[in-house]
Amino acid sequence: MANGNVREIHPEGHPKVYQRIPRPRWIRFPHPTITHFSKAEFFGYTSAIMIQFFLSIVIKIFPNWITRWFQWCPTSRERLEEAEKEVLSNLKHSYEVENTNIGKCCEKVDSFIRTVSLNKNSDNTPLVLLHGFACGFGVWVMNLDSLSSSRPVYAVDLLGFGLSSRPPFSSDALEAEMQFFISLEKWRESAGLDKFILLGHSMGGYIAASYALHYPERVALLILVDPWGLPEKPISLLHRYEMDAWVKLLDSFLQAFNFLASVRAAGPAGPYLMRHFRSDLLRKYGKFVENPQCILDYIYHCNVQNPSGEVAFKAMTDKSGWAKHPMMYRLNSLDWKVPITFVYGSRSWVNRQPGLQIKYSRLNSFVDVQVIEGAGHHVYADKPQEFNSLINRVCDNLESREFHMRDY
Protein backbone atom coordinates (compact mmCIF):
# COMPACT_ATOMS: atom_id res chain seq x y z
CA MET A 1 0.00 0.00 0.00
CA ALA A 2 1.94 2.92 -1.32
CA ASN A 3 2.58 6.28 0.32
CA GLY A 4 1.40 5.15 3.75
CA ASN A 5 -2.23 4.86 2.66
CA VAL A 6 -4.54 2.02 3.64
CA ARG A 7 -7.50 0.81 1.63
CA GLU A 8 -10.54 0.20 3.78
CA ILE A 9 -13.84 -1.40 2.69
CA HIS A 10 -16.82 0.15 4.44
CA PRO A 11 -20.09 -1.69 5.18
CA GLU A 12 -21.67 -0.07 2.14
CA GLY A 13 -19.09 -1.84 0.01
CA HIS A 14 -17.37 1.34 -1.12
CA PRO A 15 -13.63 1.57 -0.61
CA LYS A 16 -12.24 4.60 1.14
CA VAL A 17 -8.60 5.61 1.30
CA TYR A 18 -7.49 7.48 4.39
CA GLN A 19 -4.17 8.69 5.71
CA ARG A 20 -2.46 6.71 8.46
CA ILE A 21 -0.63 8.71 11.12
CA PRO A 22 2.50 7.45 12.93
CA ARG A 23 1.80 6.68 16.59
CA PRO A 24 3.66 9.14 18.87
CA ARG A 25 5.39 7.54 21.84
CA TRP A 26 3.15 9.28 24.35
CA ILE A 27 0.06 7.44 23.11
CA ARG A 28 0.11 4.25 25.12
CA PHE A 29 -3.15 2.75 23.83
CA PRO A 30 -3.83 0.16 22.71
CA HIS A 31 -0.19 -1.03 22.78
CA PRO A 32 3.29 0.05 21.72
CA THR A 33 3.39 -2.63 19.03
CA ILE A 34 0.71 -0.71 17.13
CA THR A 35 2.67 1.91 15.23
CA HIS A 36 -0.04 3.68 13.21
CA PHE A 37 -3.49 5.13 13.80
CA SER A 38 -6.17 6.36 11.45
CA LYS A 39 -7.00 10.07 11.81
CA ALA A 40 -10.18 9.28 13.75
CA GLU A 41 -8.30 7.00 16.15
CA PHE A 42 -5.47 9.50 16.47
CA PHE A 43 -7.65 12.45 17.42
CA GLY A 44 -9.79 10.29 19.72
CA TYR A 45 -6.76 9.21 21.72
CA THR A 46 -5.27 12.70 21.51
CA SER A 47 -8.34 14.27 23.14
CA ALA A 48 -8.19 11.75 25.99
CA ILE A 49 -4.48 12.38 26.51
CA MET A 50 -5.00 16.16 26.47
CA ILE A 51 -7.52 15.91 29.31
CA GLN A 52 -5.00 13.89 31.29
CA PHE A 53 -2.22 16.35 30.45
CA PHE A 54 -4.35 19.29 31.63
CA LEU A 55 -4.81 17.63 35.00
CA SER A 56 -1.07 17.03 35.33
CA ILE A 57 -0.37 20.72 34.62
CA VAL A 58 -2.94 21.80 37.23
CA ILE A 59 -1.19 19.67 39.82
CA LYS A 60 2.18 21.26 39.06
CA ILE A 61 1.22 24.95 38.95
CA PHE A 62 -1.60 25.39 41.49
CA PRO A 63 -0.91 26.29 45.12
CA ASN A 64 -0.40 23.47 47.59
CA TRP A 65 -3.88 23.63 49.07
CA ILE A 66 -5.49 23.21 45.64
CA THR A 67 -3.02 20.44 44.83
CA ARG A 68 -4.06 18.64 48.01
CA TRP A 69 -7.72 18.97 47.00
CA PHE A 70 -7.02 17.53 43.56
CA GLN A 71 -5.03 14.70 45.07
CA TRP A 72 -7.80 13.77 47.47
CA CYS A 73 -9.72 10.76 46.23
CA PRO A 74 -13.09 9.58 47.56
CA THR A 75 -11.67 6.22 48.56
CA SER A 76 -10.45 4.13 51.47
CA ARG A 77 -9.57 0.52 52.13
CA GLU A 78 -13.05 0.05 53.55
CA ARG A 79 -14.67 1.30 50.34
CA LEU A 80 -12.50 -1.03 48.28
CA GLU A 81 -13.55 -3.90 50.54
CA GLU A 82 -17.21 -2.95 50.02
CA ALA A 83 -16.73 -2.83 46.24
CA GLU A 84 -14.96 -6.21 46.28
CA LYS A 85 -17.77 -7.70 48.37
CA GLU A 86 -20.42 -6.45 45.95
CA VAL A 87 -18.53 -7.88 42.97
CA LEU A 88 -18.12 -11.28 44.65
CA SER A 89 -21.81 -11.35 45.65
CA ASN A 90 -22.52 -12.30 42.03
CA LEU A 91 -20.87 -15.70 42.54
CA LYS A 92 -23.19 -18.70 42.85
CA HIS A 93 -20.71 -20.99 44.62
CA SER A 94 -19.54 -20.46 48.18
CA TYR A 95 -16.18 -18.76 48.54
CA GLU A 96 -13.71 -17.68 51.19
CA VAL A 97 -11.73 -14.43 51.30
CA GLU A 98 -8.66 -14.11 53.47
CA ASN A 99 -5.49 -12.11 53.90
CA THR A 100 -2.64 -14.61 53.67
CA ASN A 101 0.39 -13.60 55.73
CA ILE A 102 3.59 -13.89 53.66
CA GLY A 103 5.90 -12.54 56.35
CA LYS A 104 8.54 -9.87 55.95
CA CYS A 105 8.83 -10.34 52.21
CA CYS A 106 9.58 -6.84 50.96
CA GLU A 107 9.79 -4.67 54.06
CA LYS A 108 10.35 -4.79 57.82
CA VAL A 109 6.70 -5.53 58.61
CA ASP A 110 4.58 -8.48 57.56
CA SER A 111 2.90 -8.30 54.16
CA PHE A 112 -0.39 -9.92 53.16
CA ILE A 113 -1.77 -11.34 49.94
CA ARG A 114 -5.53 -11.00 49.53
CA THR A 115 -7.00 -14.31 48.32
CA VAL A 116 -10.40 -15.61 47.27
CA SER A 117 -10.73 -19.40 47.17
CA LEU A 118 -13.43 -21.80 46.02
CA ASN A 119 -13.90 -25.60 46.26
CA LYS A 120 -10.81 -26.02 48.44
CA ASN A 121 -11.77 -29.58 49.43
CA SER A 122 -11.46 -31.00 45.91
CA ASP A 123 -8.62 -33.48 45.39
CA ASN A 124 -7.84 -32.25 41.88
CA THR A 125 -4.86 -30.03 41.08
CA PRO A 126 -5.53 -26.47 42.29
CA LEU A 127 -5.72 -23.60 39.81
CA VAL A 128 -4.14 -20.26 40.80
CA LEU A 129 -5.18 -17.09 38.93
CA LEU A 130 -2.99 -14.00 38.59
CA HIS A 131 -4.72 -10.86 37.31
CA GLY A 132 -3.20 -8.29 34.98
CA PHE A 133 -2.11 -4.70 35.53
CA ALA A 134 -4.30 -2.16 37.34
CA CYS A 135 -6.91 -4.49 38.80
CA GLY A 136 -7.51 -7.23 41.38
CA PHE A 137 -9.00 -10.70 41.60
CA GLY A 138 -12.53 -9.30 41.24
CA VAL A 139 -12.09 -9.21 37.45
CA TRP A 140 -12.39 -13.04 37.45
CA VAL A 141 -15.97 -12.89 38.75
CA MET A 142 -17.39 -14.31 35.49
CA ASN A 143 -14.95 -17.22 35.60
CA LEU A 144 -14.64 -18.39 39.20
CA ASP A 145 -17.83 -20.47 39.40
CA SER A 146 -17.10 -22.43 36.24
CA LEU A 147 -13.38 -22.89 36.83
CA SER A 148 -13.97 -24.17 40.38
CA SER A 149 -16.58 -26.73 39.34
CA SER A 150 -14.08 -29.62 39.52
CA ARG A 151 -10.99 -28.27 41.29
CA PRO A 152 -9.83 -25.80 43.94
CA VAL A 153 -9.38 -22.29 42.59
CA TYR A 154 -7.37 -19.53 44.23
CA ALA A 155 -7.39 -15.99 42.82
CA VAL A 156 -4.98 -13.55 44.42
CA ASP A 157 -4.42 -9.83 44.44
CA LEU A 158 -0.80 -9.50 43.37
CA LEU A 159 1.43 -7.71 45.84
CA GLY A 160 0.95 -3.96 45.35
CA PHE A 161 -2.54 -4.34 43.87
CA GLY A 162 -6.11 -4.68 45.10
CA LEU A 163 -6.36 -5.33 48.82
CA SER A 164 -2.94 -6.95 49.14
CA SER A 165 -0.17 -5.10 50.96
CA ARG A 166 1.41 -2.25 49.03
CA PRO A 167 5.07 -2.24 50.06
CA PRO A 168 7.77 -0.14 48.42
CA PHE A 169 9.18 -1.93 45.37
CA SER A 170 12.68 -1.64 43.98
CA SER A 171 13.23 0.71 41.05
CA ASP A 172 15.42 -1.98 39.46
CA ALA A 173 13.51 -4.12 36.95
CA LEU A 174 14.94 -7.50 37.98
CA GLU A 175 14.63 -6.76 41.70
CA ALA A 176 11.00 -5.67 41.29
CA GLU A 177 10.30 -8.86 39.33
CA MET A 178 11.99 -10.86 42.10
CA GLN A 179 9.76 -9.24 44.72
CA PHE A 180 6.72 -10.41 42.79
CA PHE A 181 7.74 -14.05 42.37
CA ILE A 182 9.13 -14.36 45.91
CA SER A 183 5.89 -12.96 47.35
CA LEU A 184 3.97 -15.53 45.29
CA GLU A 185 6.17 -18.34 46.63
CA LYS A 186 5.67 -17.10 50.20
CA TRP A 187 1.94 -17.09 49.52
CA ARG A 188 2.09 -20.70 48.24
CA GLU A 189 3.87 -21.80 51.40
CA SER A 190 1.31 -20.07 53.63
CA ALA A 191 -1.61 -21.44 51.59
CA GLY A 192 -0.23 -24.97 51.96
CA LEU A 193 -0.17 -25.77 48.24
CA ASP A 194 2.29 -28.29 46.85
CA LYS A 195 1.88 -28.28 43.07
CA PHE A 196 -0.66 -26.26 41.13
CA ILE A 197 -1.76 -24.98 37.73
CA LEU A 198 -0.63 -21.37 37.36
CA LEU A 199 -2.60 -19.04 35.08
CA GLY A 200 -1.62 -15.43 34.51
CA HIS A 201 -3.19 -12.76 32.33
CA SER A 202 -1.19 -9.91 30.75
CA MET A 203 1.25 -8.65 33.40
CA GLY A 204 0.12 -11.58 35.55
CA GLY A 205 1.35 -13.83 32.75
CA TYR A 206 4.78 -12.25 33.00
CA ILE A 207 4.85 -12.84 36.77
CA ALA A 208 3.58 -16.41 36.29
CA ALA A 209 6.34 -17.15 33.77
CA SER A 210 8.96 -15.68 36.11
CA TYR A 211 7.65 -17.79 38.99
CA ALA A 212 7.74 -20.96 36.86
CA LEU A 213 11.35 -20.26 35.88
CA HIS A 214 12.40 -20.08 39.53
CA TYR A 215 10.07 -22.72 41.02
CA PRO A 216 9.35 -25.20 38.20
CA GLU A 217 8.76 -28.06 40.64
CA ARG A 218 5.66 -26.24 41.92
CA VAL A 219 4.02 -25.66 38.52
CA ALA A 220 2.01 -28.56 37.10
CA LEU A 221 0.93 -26.47 34.10
CA LEU A 222 1.66 -22.89 33.05
CA ILE A 223 -1.19 -21.06 31.29
CA LEU A 224 -0.32 -17.66 29.82
CA VAL A 225 -3.37 -15.66 28.75
CA ASP A 226 -2.57 -12.81 26.35
CA PRO A 227 0.72 -12.35 28.21
CA TRP A 228 2.52 -9.04 28.36
CA GLY A 229 6.30 -8.86 28.27
CA LEU A 230 7.24 -11.75 25.97
CA PRO A 231 8.76 -10.17 22.84
CA GLU A 232 11.82 -7.99 22.61
CA LYS A 233 11.33 -4.41 21.47
CA PRO A 234 11.62 -4.32 17.66
CA ILE A 235 14.69 -2.54 16.32
CA SER A 236 12.46 -0.26 14.25
CA LEU A 237 10.91 1.10 17.46
CA LEU A 238 14.26 1.88 19.04
CA HIS A 239 14.37 4.98 16.85
CA ARG A 240 12.00 7.89 17.22
CA TYR A 241 9.12 7.98 14.79
CA GLU A 242 9.08 10.59 12.07
CA MET A 243 6.58 13.16 13.27
CA ASP A 244 5.41 16.64 12.47
CA ALA A 245 6.96 19.32 14.69
CA TRP A 246 3.75 19.83 16.71
CA VAL A 247 3.47 16.12 17.41
CA LYS A 248 7.08 16.02 18.57
CA LEU A 249 6.36 18.93 20.90
CA LEU A 250 3.39 17.15 22.46
CA ASP A 251 5.46 13.99 22.63
CA SER A 252 8.06 15.75 24.75
CA PHE A 253 5.44 17.14 27.15
CA LEU A 254 3.37 14.00 27.61
CA GLN A 255 5.91 11.16 27.76
CA ALA A 256 5.78 10.59 31.47
CA PHE A 257 2.02 10.84 31.89
CA ASN A 258 -0.43 7.96 32.37
CA PHE A 259 -4.16 7.47 32.80
CA LEU A 260 -4.08 6.09 36.35
CA ALA A 261 -2.16 9.13 37.56
CA SER A 262 -4.86 11.35 36.07
CA VAL A 263 -7.60 9.41 37.87
CA ARG A 264 -5.83 9.93 41.19
CA ALA A 265 -5.04 13.56 40.38
CA ALA A 266 -8.67 14.28 39.53
CA GLY A 267 -9.68 13.72 43.16
CA PRO A 268 -13.49 13.78 43.43
CA ALA A 269 -13.75 13.80 39.63
CA GLY A 270 -11.88 10.49 39.39
CA PRO A 271 -14.97 8.25 39.34
CA TYR A 272 -16.32 10.28 36.41
CA LEU A 273 -13.09 9.77 34.47
CA MET A 274 -13.26 6.04 35.16
CA ARG A 275 -16.87 5.86 33.92
CA HIS A 276 -15.98 7.88 30.84
CA PHE A 277 -12.82 6.07 29.79
CA ARG A 278 -13.66 2.53 30.96
CA SER A 279 -17.30 2.31 29.94
CA ASP A 280 -16.32 -0.86 28.07
CA LEU A 281 -16.39 -2.66 31.42
CA LEU A 282 -20.14 -2.07 31.68
CA ARG A 283 -20.59 -3.84 28.37
CA LYS A 284 -18.27 -6.73 29.24
CA TYR A 285 -19.77 -7.49 32.65
CA GLY A 286 -23.32 -6.23 32.13
CA LYS A 287 -24.81 -9.62 31.19
CA PHE A 288 -23.39 -11.38 34.23
CA VAL A 289 -23.19 -8.85 37.05
CA GLU A 290 -26.45 -7.61 38.52
CA ASN A 291 -25.06 -4.10 38.96
CA PRO A 292 -22.19 -3.65 36.46
CA GLN A 293 -21.40 -0.25 37.99
CA CYS A 294 -19.83 -2.18 40.88
CA ILE A 295 -17.05 -3.33 38.51
CA LEU A 296 -16.19 0.29 37.69
CA ASP A 297 -16.26 1.16 41.39
CA TYR A 298 -14.02 -1.80 42.16
CA ILE A 299 -11.47 -0.92 39.47
CA TYR A 300 -11.54 2.73 40.55
CA HIS A 301 -10.85 1.96 44.21
CA CYS A 302 -8.13 -0.54 43.21
CA ASN A 303 -6.26 2.19 41.38
CA VAL A 304 -6.51 5.22 43.66
CA GLN A 305 -4.77 3.57 46.60
CA ASN A 306 -1.01 3.88 47.07
CA PRO A 307 0.30 3.01 43.54
CA SER A 308 2.83 0.46 44.81
CA GLY A 309 2.31 -2.22 42.14
CA GLU A 310 2.04 0.43 39.46
CA VAL A 311 5.48 1.72 40.42
CA ALA A 312 6.85 -1.83 40.23
CA PHE A 313 5.36 -2.32 36.77
CA LYS A 314 6.87 0.97 35.63
CA ALA A 315 10.26 -0.24 36.89
CA MET A 316 9.97 -3.35 34.72
CA THR A 317 9.11 -1.42 31.54
CA ASP A 318 10.84 1.07 29.31
CA LYS A 319 9.20 4.39 28.41
CA SER A 320 7.29 2.78 25.55
CA GLY A 321 5.74 0.03 27.66
CA TRP A 322 8.02 -2.82 26.56
CA ALA A 323 9.50 -5.22 29.12
CA LYS A 324 13.09 -4.40 30.00
CA HIS A 325 13.75 -8.12 30.39
CA PRO A 326 11.41 -9.84 27.90
CA MET A 327 10.36 -13.37 28.67
CA MET A 328 10.37 -15.03 25.24
CA TYR A 329 13.94 -16.34 25.17
CA ARG A 330 14.08 -16.75 28.94
CA LEU A 331 11.29 -19.32 28.72
CA ASN A 332 13.55 -21.55 26.65
CA SER A 333 15.38 -22.33 29.89
CA LEU A 334 12.18 -23.41 31.67
CA ASP A 335 12.28 -27.03 32.84
CA TRP A 336 11.06 -29.07 29.85
CA LYS A 337 8.74 -31.08 32.12
CA VAL A 338 6.56 -27.98 32.65
CA PRO A 339 3.83 -27.85 29.97
CA ILE A 340 2.74 -24.44 28.67
CA THR A 341 -0.55 -23.36 27.13
CA PHE A 342 -0.88 -19.93 25.52
CA VAL A 343 -4.35 -18.42 25.16
CA TYR A 344 -4.86 -15.38 22.92
CA GLY A 345 -7.84 -13.32 21.84
CA SER A 346 -8.23 -13.14 18.07
CA ARG A 347 -8.88 -9.38 18.31
CA SER A 348 -6.20 -8.63 20.90
CA TRP A 349 -3.34 -6.22 20.33
CA VAL A 350 -0.98 -8.80 21.83
CA ASN A 351 1.14 -10.48 19.17
CA ARG A 352 0.77 -14.27 19.37
CA GLN A 353 3.96 -14.88 17.37
CA PRO A 354 6.13 -15.22 20.52
CA GLY A 355 3.89 -18.04 21.73
CA LEU A 356 4.32 -19.85 18.43
CA GLN A 357 8.07 -19.30 18.51
CA ILE A 358 8.27 -20.77 22.00
CA LYS A 359 6.22 -23.76 20.82
CA TYR A 360 8.71 -24.58 18.08
CA SER A 361 11.78 -23.88 20.21
CA ARG A 362 10.78 -26.25 23.05
CA LEU A 363 10.77 -29.37 20.89
CA ASN A 364 10.93 -31.85 23.78
CA SER A 365 8.19 -30.20 25.81
CA PHE A 366 4.45 -29.66 25.51
CA VAL A 367 3.50 -26.18 24.30
CA ASP A 368 0.03 -25.41 22.97
CA VAL A 369 -1.29 -22.17 21.45
CA GLN A 370 -5.04 -21.52 21.56
CA VAL A 371 -6.96 -18.57 20.09
CA ILE A 372 -10.45 -17.55 21.23
CA GLU A 373 -12.33 -16.01 18.34
CA GLY A 374 -13.89 -12.59 18.86
CA ALA A 375 -12.03 -11.90 22.11
CA GLY A 376 -9.80 -8.92 22.73
CA HIS A 377 -7.02 -8.56 25.28
CA HIS A 378 -9.33 -9.25 28.23
CA VAL A 379 -10.14 -12.72 26.93
CA TYR A 380 -11.73 -13.90 30.19
CA ALA A 381 -14.24 -11.01 30.13
CA ASP A 382 -14.82 -10.66 26.37
CA LYS A 383 -15.75 -14.33 25.88
CA PRO A 384 -16.18 -15.76 29.40
CA GLN A 385 -18.03 -18.95 28.43
CA GLU A 386 -15.53 -19.86 25.71
CA PHE A 387 -12.64 -18.98 28.01
CA ASN A 388 -14.00 -21.05 30.91
CA SER A 389 -14.66 -24.02 28.63
CA LEU A 390 -11.15 -23.90 27.19
CA ILE A 391 -9.39 -23.56 30.56
CA ASN A 392 -11.46 -26.38 32.08
CA ARG A 393 -10.60 -28.62 29.13
CA VAL A 394 -6.89 -27.79 29.38
CA CYS A 395 -6.88 -28.48 33.13
CA ASP A 396 -8.85 -31.72 32.71
CA ASN A 397 -6.32 -32.87 30.11
CA LEU A 398 -3.65 -32.48 32.76
CA GLU A 399 -5.62 -34.65 35.17
CA SER A 400 -6.17 -37.35 32.52
CA ARG A 401 -2.55 -36.99 31.28
CA GLU A 402 -3.67 -36.35 27.73
CA PHE A 403 -0.80 -33.97 26.99
CA HIS A 404 1.04 -35.23 23.94
CA MET A 405 4.59 -34.21 24.78
CA ARG A 406 7.25 -34.70 22.18
CA ASP A 407 9.64 -37.42 23.43
CA TYR A 408 8.18 -37.14 26.93
Secondary structure, 3 states (H helix, E strand, C coil): CHHHEEEEECCCCCEEEEEEEECCCCCCCCCCCCCEEEHHHHHHHHHHHHHHHHHHHHHHHCCHHHHHHHHCCCCCHHHHHHHHHHHHCCCCCCCEEEEEEEECCCCCCCEEEEEEEECCCCCCCCEEEECCCCCCHHHHCCCHHHHCCCCCEEEECCCCCCCCCCCCCCCCHHHHHHHHHHHHHHHHHHHCCCCEEEEEECHHHHHHHHHHHHCHHHEEEEEEECCCCCCCCCHHHHCCCCCCHHHHHHHHHHCCCCHHHHHHHCHHHHHHHHHHHCCHHHHHHCCCCCCCHHHHHHHHHHHCCCCHHHHHHHHHECCCCCECCCCCCHHHHCCCCCCEEEEEECCCCCCCHHHHHHHHHCCCCCEEEEEECCCCCCHHHHCHHHHHHHHHHHHHHHHCCCCCCCCC
